[in-house]
Amino acid sequence: MTETTYAKGLEGVIAAESEICRIDGVGGKLYYRGYSIEDLARHSSFEETTYLLLYEKLPTADELADFTARMRGSRELKPPVQAMVRDFPPAGLPMELLQSVIAYLSGTVEHQIRHSATCNCRRTMHQIAQLSTVLATYQRFREGRPYLPSRPDLSSGANFLYLLRGEEPSEQEGRIMDTALVLHAEHGFNASTFTARVVAATFSTCYCSVSAAIGALAGFLHGGANERVMDMVDEIGSIDNIEPWLDKTLAAHGKVMGMGHRVYKAKDPRAIVMEQMLLDLCEQRGDRRLYDFLKKIEAGFRKRMEEKDKPIYPNVDFFSGAVYSMLGIPRDLFTPIFAASRASGWLAHILEQRKDNRLYRPRALYVGPEPRAWVPLNERA
């Protein structure tokens, strides 16, 4: 009999080999296909990073120009999709809208491409390019503004802000938004990425895989932490209330949102980049209040944890919500932006899963009753 191992939540179980992402949790390092997140944040764009994830290498100048043109040319929403976004139920959530749009887009692709076991997700760039357009258009429509065509001369991040606001962002703002997309594009076998691979392993469409991944990310244990960081800031209220709030929250065994990570035992490298971007934005606007507020929370929490010999560091969500707020992005779009950027990583994993596919079929450890006799209805207590 083959020995089996039980790991609740598949904790620590290696389910597949991957060449896409390496996370050094102890050293606080993150690499996409061998390139550090620091180098990608400093030198790359979301479009170039997407190429790296999908094609397994950095592009040449010609390859990048061609890919960028294809990706930017895939941003526009056709009238039926615009109508779907406009008519989405007011009580619906933006993440539910993204799931619905992905399913709708599936019907716009040729049947043989959509359902072939060798479907190449690199052909259907609207799975990545259109998600941010959907979000900005959704915001425009609920503010009573008309559809706005994309700008092919703008990066992914800058174009999103342009659509959201109706005016071109500053070069700094566009670069910061684009870098935020780079930082969230990939992060190994997290819950949503694993979901995408499980669905892809059945040779369902990449649209179904991405839709399922969005559903996983919508859960509050996976996505939404940066929204709750900003809720926490609102709850604390003033910088003078931070220390009393920390004492009260920790005494009640509450959580300080954005602090700690399941993988990183050092400061999340994405948080370091995001923190600097927040500082740059605050200094450019001559108002450091939000940055100083978060830094005092971080310092106060870390001091208390280190006294207990439990060093805990900020993760990317601790600063990203503040960056998005400074850019004028509504709070309920924070997690959908995560989905729009992570779509490139999801597609990379879908492609990798299909290279050497095996259907995922874990077993459950049965802990139910032993075999028992059937009891007629009239004899049951």
C-alpha positions as CSV (number, residue, x, y, z in Angstrom):
1,M,0.0,0.0,0.0
2,T,1.4,3.4,-1.0
3,E,2.0,5.7,2.0
4,T,0.1,9.0,1.7
5,T,0.8,12.3,3.5
6,Y,-1.9,14.6,4.8
7,A,-1.3,18.4,4.7
8,K,-4.3,20.5,5.4
9,G,-4.7,23.1,2.7
10,L,-1.9,21.4,0.8
11,E,0.5,23.3,3.1
12,G,4.1,22.6,2.0
13,V,3.0,20.2,-0.7
14,I,4.9,20.5,-4.0
15,A,2.3,20.0,-6.7
16,A,4.3,20.8,-9.9
17,E,7.6,22.1,-11.2
18,S,7.7,25.7,-12.4
19,E,10.2,27.9,-14.2
20,I,8.1,31.1,-13.7
21,C,8.6,32.5,-10.3
22,R,11.1,32.0,-7.4
23,I,10.3,33.4,-3.9
24,D,13.1,33.5,-1.3
25,G,11.0,34.0,1.8
26,V,13.9,34.0,4.2
27,G,16.0,36.5,2.2
28,G,13.1,38.6,1.1
29,K,13.7,38.1,-2.7
30,L,11.3,37.7,-5.6
31,Y,12.3,36.7,-9.2
32,Y,10.3,36.4,-12.4
33,R,12.1,33.9,-14.7
34,G,15.3,34.7,-12.9
35,Y,15.0,38.5,-12.9
36,S,14.7,40.3,-9.6
37,I,11.6,42.3,-8.8
38,E,13.9,45.2,-8.0
39,D,15.4,45.2,-11.5
40,L,12.0,44.7,-13.2
41,A,10.5,47.6,-11.2
42,R,13.4,49.9,-12.0
43,H,13.9,49.0,-15.7
44,S,10.9,47.2,-17.1
45,S,7.3,48.0,-18.1
46,F,4.2,46.0,-17.5
47,E,4.1,45.1,-21.2
48,E,7.7,44.0,-21.2
49,T,7.2,42.0,-18.0
50,T,4.1,40.3,-19.5
51,Y,6.3,39.4,-22.5
52,L,8.9,37.9,-20.2
53,L,6.2,35.8,-18.3
54,L,4.6,34.5,-21.5
55,Y,7.6,34.0,-23.7
56,E,10.1,33.0,-21.0
57,K,12.7,35.6,-22.0
58,L,13.2,39.3,-22.3
59,P,12.3,40.6,-25.7
60,T,14.6,42.2,-28.3
61,A,13.7,45.8,-29.3
62,D,11.8,44.6,-32.3
63,E,9.9,41.9,-30.3
64,L,9.0,44.4,-27.6
65,A,7.8,46.9,-30.2
66,D,5.6,44.3,-31.9
67,F,4.3,42.9,-28.6
68,T,3.5,46.4,-27.2
69,A,1.6,47.3,-30.3
70,R,-0.4,44.1,-30.1
71,M,-1.2,44.5,-26.4
72,R,-2.1,48.2,-26.8
73,G,-4.2,47.4,-29.8
74,S,-6.2,44.9,-27.8
75,R,-7.4,47.4,-25.1
76,E,-10.6,48.6,-26.7
77,L,-14.0,47.3,-25.6
78,K,-16.4,46.4,-28.4
79,P,-19.9,48.0,-28.1
80,P,-21.5,44.8,-26.6
81,V,-18.8,44.6,-23.9
82,Q,-19.3,48.3,-23.2
83,A,-23.1,47.7,-22.8
84,M,-22.4,44.8,-20.5
85,V,-20.2,47.0,-18.3
86,R,-22.8,49.8,-18.4
87,D,-25.7,47.5,-17.5
88,F,-23.9,45.5,-14.8
89,P,-26.2,45.4,-11.7
90,P,-25.5,48.2,-9.3
91,A,-25.3,45.7,-6.4
92,G,-22.7,43.7,-8.3
93,L,-19.0,43.8,-7.3
94,P,-16.2,44.8,-9.6
95,M,-14.6,41.4,-9.3
96,E,-17.9,39.8,-10.3
97,L,-17.9,42.1,-13.3
98,L,-14.4,40.9,-14.3
99,Q,-15.4,37.3,-14.1
100,S,-18.5,38.0,-16.3
101,V,-16.5,39.9,-18.9
102,I,-13.9,37.2,-19.2
103,A,-16.6,34.6,-19.8
104,Y,-18.2,37.0,-22.4
105,L,-14.9,37.5,-24.2
106,S,-14.5,33.8,-24.6
107,G,-17.5,33.8,-27.0
108,T,-15.7,36.4,-29.2
109,V,-12.8,34.0,-30.0
110,E,-12.9,31.4,-32.8
111,H,-14.2,28.1,-31.6
112,Q,-11.1,26.1,-32.7
113,I,-8.7,28.5,-30.9
114,R,-10.9,28.6,-27.8
115,H,-11.4,24.8,-27.4
116,S,-8.2,23.3,-28.8
117,A,-6.0,21.5,-26.3
118,T,-3.1,23.4,-27.8
119,C,-4.8,26.8,-27.4
120,N,-2.1,29.5,-27.3
121,C,-3.2,32.1,-24.8
122,R,-0.6,34.5,-26.3
123,R,-3.0,35.1,-29.2
124,T,-5.8,36.5,-27.1
125,M,-4.2,39.5,-25.5
126,H,-7.5,41.0,-24.5
127,Q,-7.5,38.7,-21.5
128,I,-4.8,40.9,-20.1
129,A,-5.1,44.2,-22.0
130,Q,-8.9,44.7,-21.6
131,L,-9.2,44.0,-17.8
132,S,-7.9,47.4,-16.8
133,T,-10.0,49.0,-19.5
134,V,-13.1,47.3,-18.1
135,L,-12.3,48.6,-14.6
136,A,-11.7,52.2,-15.7
137,T,-14.8,52.1,-18.0
138,Y,-16.9,50.7,-15.1
139,Q,-15.8,53.6,-12.9
140,R,-16.6,56.1,-15.7
141,F,-20.0,54.7,-16.3
142,R,-21.0,54.7,-12.6
143,E,-19.9,58.4,-12.5
144,G,-22.2,59.1,-15.5
145,R,-19.3,59.7,-17.9
146,P,-19.1,58.3,-21.5
147,Y,-16.8,55.6,-22.8
148,L,-13.3,56.9,-23.5
149,P,-11.0,55.2,-26.1
150,S,-7.6,54.2,-25.0
151,R,-4.4,56.0,-25.8
152,P,-1.9,53.8,-27.8
153,D,0.9,56.1,-26.9
154,L,0.5,55.5,-23.1
155,S,1.8,52.6,-21.0
156,S,-0.6,50.2,-19.4
157,G,-0.5,52.0,-16.1
158,A,-0.7,55.5,-17.6
159,N,-3.6,54.5,-19.9
160,F,-5.5,53.1,-17.0
161,L,-5.2,56.4,-15.1
162,Y,-6.1,58.3,-18.3
163,L,-9.3,56.3,-18.7
164,L,-10.1,56.7,-15.1
165,R,-9.7,60.4,-14.9
166,G,-10.2,61.6,-18.5
167,E,-6.9,63.4,-18.5
168,E,-3.3,62.3,-19.0
169,P,-1.5,61.5,-15.8
170,S,1.9,63.0,-15.0
171,E,4.9,61.0,-16.1
172,Q,5.6,60.1,-12.5
173,E,2.1,58.9,-11.9
174,G,2.0,56.8,-15.1
175,R,5.3,55.2,-14.2
176,I,4.2,54.4,-10.6
177,M,0.9,52.8,-11.8
178,D,2.8,50.8,-14.4
179,T,5.3,49.6,-11.8
180,A,2.5,48.6,-9.5
181,L,1.2,46.3,-12.2
182,V,4.7,44.8,-12.6
183,L,4.9,44.2,-8.8
184,H,1.6,42.2,-8.8
185,A,2.0,40.3,-12.1
186,E,3.2,37.1,-10.6
187,H,3.8,35.4,-7.2
188,G,4.1,31.6,-7.5
189,F,1.6,29.0,-6.5
190,N,-0.8,31.2,-4.5
191,A,-4.5,30.3,-4.3
192,S,-5.6,32.0,-7.4
193,T,-2.7,30.8,-9.6
194,F,-3.2,27.3,-8.4
195,T,-6.9,27.6,-9.2
196,A,-6.0,28.7,-12.7
197,R,-3.7,25.7,-13.1
198,V,-6.2,23.2,-11.8
199,V,-8.8,24.4,-14.3
200,A,-6.2,24.5,-17.1
201,A,-5.2,20.9,-16.3
202,T,-8.6,19.8,-17.5
203,F,-7.9,21.5,-20.9
204,S,-10.8,23.9,-20.2
205,T,-10.3,27.2,-22.0
206,C,-7.8,29.8,-20.7
207,Y,-10.8,32.1,-20.3
208,C,-12.4,29.6,-17.8
209,S,-9.0,29.3,-16.0
210,V,-8.7,33.1,-15.6
211,S,-12.3,33.4,-14.5
212,A,-11.8,30.8,-11.9
213,A,-8.6,32.5,-10.7
214,I,-10.5,35.8,-10.4
215,G,-13.1,34.0,-8.2
216,A,-10.4,32.7,-5.9
217,L,-8.8,36.2,-5.7
218,A,-12.2,37.7,-4.7
219,G,-12.1,35.8,-1.4
220,F,-11.0,38.0,1.5
221,L,-8.4,35.6,2.7
222,H,-6.5,36.1,-0.7
223,G,-7.4,39.5,-2.1
224,G,-8.5,42.8,-0.6
225,A,-5.8,43.3,2.1
226,N,-4.8,46.7,0.8
227,E,-8.5,47.8,1.0
228,R,-8.5,46.8,4.7
229,V,-5.3,48.6,5.4
230,M,-7.0,51.8,4.3
231,D,-10.0,50.9,6.4
232,M,-7.7,50.5,9.3
233,V,-6.2,54.0,8.7
234,D,-9.7,55.4,8.7
235,E,-10.5,53.5,11.9
236,I,-7.4,54.8,13.7
237,G,-8.3,58.3,12.6
238,S,-5.3,60.4,13.8
239,I,-1.6,59.7,14.1
240,D,-1.9,60.4,17.9
241,N,-4.3,57.4,18.2
242,I,-1.9,54.9,16.6
243,E,-0.2,53.7,19.8
244,P,-3.5,53.3,21.8
245,W,-5.1,51.6,18.9
246,L,-2.2,49.1,18.6
247,D,-2.3,48.3,22.3
248,K,-6.1,47.8,22.2
249,T,-6.0,45.7,19.0
250,L,-3.2,43.5,20.0
251,A,-4.6,43.0,23.5
252,A,-7.8,41.7,21.8
253,H,-5.6,39.5,19.5
254,G,-6.7,41.5,16.5
255,K,-4.8,41.9,13.2
256,V,-2.8,44.8,11.9
257,M,-3.6,44.6,8.2
258,G,-0.7,44.5,5.8
259,M,1.8,43.3,8.3
260,G,3.3,39.8,7.9
261,H,3.2,37.3,5.0
262,R,2.8,33.6,4.8
263,V,5.9,33.2,2.7
264,Y,8.2,36.1,3.5
265,K,10.2,36.0,6.8
266,A,11.8,39.3,5.9
267,K,10.3,42.5,4.4
268,D,8.4,41.8,1.2
269,P,10.6,43.1,-1.6
270,R,7.5,44.5,-3.3
271,A,6.7,46.4,-0.2
272,I,10.1,48.1,-0.4
273,V,9.4,49.3,-3.9
274,M,5.9,50.3,-3.1
275,E,6.9,52.2,0.0
276,Q,9.4,54.3,-2.0
277,M,6.7,55.0,-4.7
278,L,4.4,56.2,-1.9
279,L,7.1,58.5,-0.5
280,D,7.8,59.9,-3.9
281,L,4.1,60.7,-4.5
282,C,3.8,62.3,-1.1
283,E,6.9,64.4,-1.5
284,Q,5.9,65.4,-5.0
285,R,2.6,66.7,-3.6
286,G,4.1,68.2,-0.5
287,D,2.1,66.1,1.9
288,R,3.7,63.3,3.8
289,R,0.9,62.7,6.2
290,L,-0.3,59.3,4.8
291,Y,3.3,58.0,4.5
292,D,4.2,59.1,8.0
293,F,0.9,57.6,9.3
294,L,1.8,54.2,7.9
295,K,5.4,54.3,9.0
296,K,4.3,55.0,12.6
297,I,2.0,52.0,12.5
298,E,4.8,49.9,11.1
299,A,7.3,51.0,13.7
300,G,4.9,50.6,16.6
301,F,3.7,47.2,15.6
302,R,7.2,45.9,14.8
303,K,8.5,47.2,18.2
304,R,5.8,45.2,20.0
305,M,6.4,42.1,18.0
306,E,10.2,42.2,18.4
307,E,9.6,42.5,22.2
308,K,7.9,39.1,21.9
309,D,10.7,37.8,19.6
310,K,8.3,37.7,16.7
311,P,9.7,40.0,14.0
312,I,7.0,40.7,11.5
313,Y,7.4,43.0,8.4
314,P,5.1,44.8,6.0
315,N,3.9,43.1,2.9
316,V,3.1,44.8,-0.4
317,D,-0.5,45.5,0.6
318,F,0.6,47.7,3.5
319,F,1.6,50.4,1.1
320,S,-0.2,49.7,-2.2
321,G,-3.6,50.9,-1.0
322,A,-2.1,54.2,0.0
323,V,-0.4,54.5,-3.4
324,Y,-3.7,53.8,-5.2
325,S,-5.5,56.3,-2.9
326,M,-3.0,59.0,-3.8
327,L,-3.6,58.2,-7.4
328,G,-7.3,58.8,-7.0
329,I,-8.4,55.2,-7.4
330,P,-11.6,54.1,-5.7
331,R,-11.0,51.6,-2.9
332,D,-13.3,48.9,-4.4
333,L,-11.0,48.8,-7.4
334,F,-7.9,47.8,-5.5
335,T,-8.4,44.1,-5.7
336,P,-9.6,44.2,-9.3
337,I,-6.4,46.0,-10.2
338,F,-4.6,43.1,-8.6
339,A,-6.5,40.8,-10.9
340,A,-5.8,42.9,-14.0
341,S,-2.1,42.7,-13.4
342,R,-2.0,39.1,-12.2
343,A,-3.7,37.9,-15.4
344,S,-0.3,37.9,-17.1
345,G,1.0,35.6,-14.4
346,W,-2.1,33.4,-14.6
347,L,-1.7,33.0,-18.4
348,A,2.0,32.1,-18.0
349,H,1.0,29.3,-15.6
350,I,-1.7,28.1,-17.8
351,L,0.8,27.8,-20.7
352,E,3.3,26.1,-18.4
353,Q,0.6,23.7,-17.1
354,R,-0.2,22.6,-20.7
355,K,3.5,21.9,-21.6
356,D,3.5,18.7,-19.5
357,N,0.0,18.4,-18.3
358,R,-1.3,16.1,-15.6
359,L,-4.8,16.4,-14.2
360,Y,-4.9,17.4,-10.5
361,R,-6.5,14.7,-8.5
362,P,-5.7,15.0,-4.8
363,R,-7.3,12.6,-2.3
364,A,-9.3,13.5,0.8
365,L,-8.6,11.9,4.2
366,Y,-12.0,10.3,5.1
367,V,-13.0,10.9,8.7
368,G,-16.8,10.1,8.4
369,P,-18.8,7.3,9.9
370,E,-18.0,3.6,9.4
371,P,-20.4,1.6,7.1
372,R,-23.8,1.4,8.7
373,A,-27.2,-0.2,8.0
374,W,-30.0,1.6,6.2
375,V,-32.8,2.7,8.5
376,P,-36.3,2.8,7.1
377,L,-38.0,6.2,7.2
378,N,-40.7,5.2,9.7
379,E,-38.0,3.9,12.1
380,R,-35.8,7.0,12.3
381,A,-35.8,9.0,15.5
